[in-house]
Amino acid sequence: MLPALLPVVLVLGAGAGTAALQSLGLMPLVGVPRLSLDAYTDQGADLLTATRLSLGIAAAATALAAAVGLVTALAVVGLLGGRRSGRAVGGVSVLTVPVPHLVGAASMGLLLADSGVLARWLGLDSLGGVVGGPLWLAVVLEYAWKESAFIALVVAGTLATRVSSFDETAALLGAGRRQRLRRVTLPLSQPALIAASALSFVYALGSYEVAFLLGRVYPEPLPVLAYRLFTSVDLTTRPQAAAAAVVTTTLSVTVLLLALAALRRSPAWR
């Protein structure tokens, strides 16, 4: 793995290091380099609000995606419903995965906007601000829709290779369908579910296009805040953009470490 891993680490390390140095004032585009935390303190309230908002959106979307993805995975491997319905669900999931999030966000906007397709079908004047509303529902639904298919395929791949023999053994020992689901299937799916959910959480935390298209103008999630500051004509906002990026990266690494710790405690992983 090293020939492929080393270039990735070098590129990501250089980008993260540059952002950290810029956020600390050691690599300014204008002015004299000086170690300071001004990039963090100058936007303290906005940065804290953006952090809470990003964590809330990512947590809600990941929880919904994990629940839908797990049920979908069980249907794909034939543990919920029949084999034909499982193949149909698997086919729909496969079709969902290659759709870019940008296309998904545009589709959600056309569907869920106050003057969108769904409101016209239902004969309503509006849907109560699903797009651009205070609860960020359209953003959460788009992430949950896309990431649930990814989680379903990861969990289904694990269950398809591991669950059949254990499930048959438990059935021969007298375990009922619910007992096998609770004591065999769910524990075996736990490592894949944790890993896929962690990746989905990190993606939702660091992606900006969906929140930019479907969310409110203010407050902004961390990626939207970083992008707006980075593309500003005022070059003095670059350290603040780097600070938002550093906070996003730190949160992402923390989530991945927590997921790794949870995996190591999982009996199925051991």
SEBAGU-217606 format. One record per residue (C-alpha): residue number from 1; x, y, z. Coordinates in nm, 2 decimals, decimal comma, m for minus. Layout:
N
  vexmi      xx      yy      zz
    NUM       X       Y       Z
...
***
This chain:
270
  vexmi      xx      yy      zz
      1    0,00    0,00    0,00
      2    0,29    0,24    0,06
      3    0,35    0,34   m0,31
      4   m0,01    0,46   m0,32
      5   m0,03    0,58    0,04
      6    0,28    0,80    0,05
      7    0,18    1,05   m0,23
      8   m0,17    1,09   m0,07
      9   m0,02    1,15    0,27
     10    0,23    1,41    0,13
     11   m0,04    1,60   m0,07
     12   m0,29    1,60    0,22
     13   m0,02    1,68    0,47
     14    0,11    1,97    0,27
     15   m0,24    2,11    0,23
     16   m0,33    2,07    0,60
     17    0,00    2,21    0,71
     18   m0,03    2,52    0,48
     19   m0,38    2,58    0,62
     20   m0,26    2,55    0,98
     21    0,03    2,79    0,91
     22   m0,20    3,04    0,75
     23   m0,45    3,02    1,03
     24   m0,17    3,09    1,28
     25   m0,05    3,39    1,09
     26    0,28    3,23    0,99
     27    0,21    3,23    0,61
     28    0,01    3,54    0,53
     29   m0,06    3,66    0,18
     30   m0,01    4,02    0,29
     31    0,18    4,16    0,59
     32    0,46    4,02    0,81
     33    0,44    3,66    0,94
     34    0,35    3,67    1,31
     35    0,22    3,39    1,54
     36   m0,13    3,47    1,66
     37   m0,48    3,33    1,70
     38   m0,65    3,63    1,55
     39   m0,79    3,42    1,27
     40   m0,98    3,22    1,53
     41   m1,07    3,50    1,77
     42   m1,18    3,76    1,52
     43   m1,47    3,53    1,40
     44   m1,52    3,36    1,74
     45   m1,90    3,37    1,74
     46   m1,95    3,29    1,38
     47   m1,69    3,00    1,40
     48   m1,86    2,85    1,70
     49   m2,21    2,88    1,54
     50   m2,08    2,73    1,22
     51   m1,92    2,44    1,42
     52   m2,24    2,36    1,60
     53   m2,44    2,38    1,28
     54   m2,21    2,16    1,09
     55   m2,20    1,90    1,36
     56   m2,58    1,90    1,39
     57   m2,64    1,86    1,01
     58   m2,38    1,58    0,99
     59   m2,52    1,40    1,29
     60   m2,88    1,42    1,18
     61   m2,80    1,31    0,82
     62   m2,57    1,03    0,93
     63   m2,82    0,89    1,19
     64   m3,10    0,89    0,92
     65   m2,87    0,74    0,66
     66   m2,74    0,47    0,89
     67   m3,10    0,36    0,98
     68   m3,22    0,36    0,62
     69   m2,90    0,20    0,50
     70   m2,91   m0,08    0,76
     71   m3,27   m0,17    0,67
     72   m3,18   m0,16    0,30
     73   m2,88   m0,38    0,36
     74   m3,10   m0,64    0,54
     75   m3,34   m0,63    0,25
     76   m3,06   m0,67   m0,01
     77   m2,93   m0,99    0,15
     78   m3,28   m1,13    0,18
     79   m3,32   m1,10    0,56
     80   m3,62   m0,86    0,51
     81   m3,86   m0,97    0,24
     82   m3,78   m1,21   m0,04
     83   m3,49   m1,24   m0,27
     84   m3,66   m1,07   m0,56
     85   m3,74   m0,76   m0,35
     86   m3,39   m0,76   m0,22
     87   m3,24   m0,76   m0,57
     88   m3,47   m0,47   m0,66
     89   m3,37   m0,27   m0,36
     90   m3,00   m0,34   m0,43
     91   m3,04   m0,23   m0,79
     92   m3,20    0,10   m0,68
     93   m2,92    0,15   m0,43
     94   m2,65    0,09   m0,70
     95   m2,81    0,35   m0,93
     96   m2,81    0,60   m0,65
     97   m2,44    0,58   m0,56
     98   m2,28    0,73   m0,88
     99   m2,51    1,03   m0,87
    100   m2,30    1,33   m0,77
    101   m2,40    1,52   m0,46
    102   m2,43    1,84   m0,68
    103   m2,68    1,68   m0,90
    104   m2,86    1,54   m0,60
    105   m2,88    1,88   m0,44
    106   m3,02    2,04   m0,75
    107   m3,28    1,76   m0,78
    108   m3,38    1,81   m0,41
    109   m3,41    2,18   m0,47
    110   m3,64    2,12   m0,77
    111   m3,84    1,86   m0,58
    112   m3,87    2,03   m0,23
    113   m3,87    2,40   m0,30
    114   m4,18    2,60   m0,21
    115   m4,27    2,62   m0,58
    116   m4,12    2,28   m0,66
    117   m4,25    1,96   m0,81
    118   m4,38    1,81   m0,48
    119   m4,57    2,12   m0,38
    120   m4,74    2,13   m0,72
    121   m4,83    1,77   m0,70
    122   m4,98    1,81   m0,36
    123   m5,15    2,14   m0,45
    124   m4,98    2,34   m0,18
    125   m4,87    2,70   m0,19
    126   m4,54    2,59   m0,01
    127   m4,38    2,31    0,19
    128   m4,30    2,53    0,49
    129   m3,95    2,62    0,40
    130   m3,79    2,27    0,35
    131   m3,54    2,43    0,12
    132   m3,36    2,72    0,29
    133   m3,56    2,68    0,61
    134   m3,44    2,71    0,97
    135   m3,41    2,33    1,02
    136   m3,19    2,26    0,72
    137   m3,42    1,98    0,63
    138   m3,34    1,97    0,26
    139   m2,97    1,95    0,33
    140   m3,02    1,67    0,58
    141   m3,25    1,48    0,34
    142   m3,01    1,50    0,05
    143   m2,71    1,37    0,26
    144   m2,93    1,10    0,41
    145   m3,06    0,99    0,07
    146   m2,71    0,97   m0,09
    147   m2,52    0,83    0,20
    148   m2,78    0,57    0,29
    149   m2,72    0,39   m0,04
    150   m2,34    0,39    0,03
    151   m2,40    0,26    0,38
    152   m2,64   m0,01    0,25
    153   m2,39   m0,14    0,00
    154   m2,10   m0,15    0,25
    155   m2,31   m0,33    0,51
    156   m2,47   m0,57    0,26
    157   m2,13   m0,66    0,13
    158   m2,02   m0,76    0,48
    159   m2,34   m0,95    0,55
    160   m2,34   m1,14    0,22
    161   m2,00   m1,29    0,30
    162   m2,03   m1,35    0,67
    163   m2,39   m1,38    0,79
    164   m2,51   m1,69    0,60
    165   m2,30   m1,95    0,78
    166   m2,36   m1,80    1,12
    167   m2,73   m1,75    1,06
    168   m2,77   m2,12    0,95
    169   m2,58   m2,24    1,26
    170   m2,80   m2,03    1,49
    171   m3,11   m2,16    1,31
    172   m2,99   m2,52    1,36
    173   m2,94   m2,45    1,73
    174   m3,30   m2,34    1,76
    175   m3,28   m1,96    1,74
    176   m3,58   m1,79    1,59
    177   m3,58   m1,52    1,32
    178   m3,58   m1,23    1,57
    179   m3,31   m1,39    1,78
    180   m3,09   m1,44    1,48
    181   m3,14   m1,08    1,38
    182   m3,06   m0,95    1,72
    183   m2,78   m1,18    1,82
    184   m2,62   m1,27    1,48
    185   m2,70   m1,03    1,20
    186   m2,68   m0,69    1,39
    187   m2,35   m0,77    1,57
    188   m2,19   m0,89    1,25
    189   m2,30   m0,57    1,07
    190   m2,18   m0,34    1,34
    191   m1,82   m0,29    1,22
    192   m1,92   m0,21    0,87
    193   m2,20    0,01    0,99
    194   m1,97    0,21    1,22
    195   m1,70    0,25    0,95
    196   m1,95    0,35    0,67
    197   m2,13    0,59    0,91
    198   m1,80    0,76    1,01
    199   m1,71    0,82    0,65
    200   m2,06    0,96    0,58
    201   m2,04    1,19    0,88
    202   m1,70    1,32    0,77
    203   m1,82    1,38    0,42
    204   m2,13    1,56    0,54
    205   m1,92    1,77    0,77
    206   m1,67    1,88    0,51
    207   m1,89    1,91    0,19
    208   m2,01    2,26    0,10
    209   m2,21    2,23   m0,22
    210   m2,53    2,08   m0,08
    211   m2,54    2,33    0,21
    212   m2,46    2,61   m0,02
    213   m2,74    2,53   m0,26
    214   m3,01    2,41   m0,02
    215   m2,93    2,59    0,30
    216   m2,99    2,93    0,45
    217   m2,77    3,24    0,39
    218   m2,70    3,27    0,76
    219   m2,58    3,11    0,97
    220   m2,33    2,92    0,76
    221   m2,18    2,57    0,81
    222   m1,81    2,54    0,83
    223   m1,74    2,45    0,47
    224   m1,96    2,73    0,33
    225   m1,79    2,97    0,57
    226   m1,45    2,86    0,47
    227   m1,53    2,88    0,10
    228   m1,69    3,22    0,12
    229   m1,39    3,36    0,31
    230   m1,14    3,19    0,08
    231   m1,30    3,33   m0,24
    232   m1,34    3,68   m0,10
    233   m1,17    3,97   m0,28
    234   m1,03    4,08    0,06
    235   m0,71    3,88    0,09
    236   m0,69    3,95    0,46
    237   m0,97    3,69    0,51
    238   m0,76    3,40    0,40
    239   m0,63    3,32    0,75
    240   m0,99    3,31    0,87
    241   m1,08    3,07    0,59
    242   m0,78    2,86    0,68
    243   m0,90    2,86    1,05
    244   m1,24    2,73    0,94
    245   m1,07    2,46    0,74
    246   m0,85    2,36    1,03
    247   m1,15    2,33    1,26
    248   m1,33    2,11    1,00
    249   m1,02    1,89    0,96
    250   m0,97    1,86    1,34
    251   m1,33    1,76    1,38
    252   m1,31    1,50    1,10
    253   m1,00    1,34    1,24
    254   m1,16    1,33    1,59
    255   m1,47    1,15    1,45
    256   m1,25    0,90    1,26
    257   m1,05    0,83    1,58
    258   m1,37    0,78    1,78
    259   m1,50    0,54    1,51
    260   m1,17    0,35    1,52
    261   m1,20    0,32    1,90
    262   m1,55    0,19    1,86
    263   m1,45   m0,06    1,60
    264   m1,18   m0,20    1,83
    265   m1,43   m0,25    2,11
    266   m1,67   m0,44    1,87
    267   m1,67   m0,82    1,94
    268   m1,73   m0,89    1,56
    269   m1,42   m0,68    1,48
    270   m1,20   m0,87    1,73
***
